Amino acid sequence: MVLTERIHGLPQFVILDPSTHATAEATFDEVAYTAAPSVNEEFDTPTFRYSYQSFLHPPSVYDLDLQSLKSTLLKRNEVLGGWDPSATRWRV
């Protein structure tokens, strides 16, 4: 189960295992961003799809593996002008 909440105004995803009541949080590397659940049509799946956007990254769609908490980029909107995501230097 994935819960959405806000901490210090920023959206967070909290993963809850209903059988053990253990929780884990998905973390994001930037200090200012927006993230929201995306279309998750499958009920019983090991991944959670969400959208993410920040000042340094254009609107993107990711799948979050609920076991490892690793995100996989599925789609990113193109930015005109030669934007290079590896050249961003303002990270926490």
C-alpha positions, 0 to 999 in steps of 0.5 A: 500500500502506498500512502501520500503525505506532505512533510515540510510542504513536499509530497512524500510516498510512504510504503506500508506493508499491510501484513507486518505494518512496516513502513518505508519512505521513497526519497527524492534528491532535490530540495524543491519538487512535486510528485504525485501518483500516476495511473496505477491500474493494477491492484496487486503489483510490485511497482507504483507509478508516479509523476515527478517534476522539479526546477531541474527536471522536466515532467517525468513518469517513474515506476517505483519498485516497492521492495527495493525503493528504486525508481525507473524512469519511463518517460521524460518530456523533452526540453528544447535547447539542449538540456542535459540532466547529467549537467545539473549540479544543485543536488542535496 
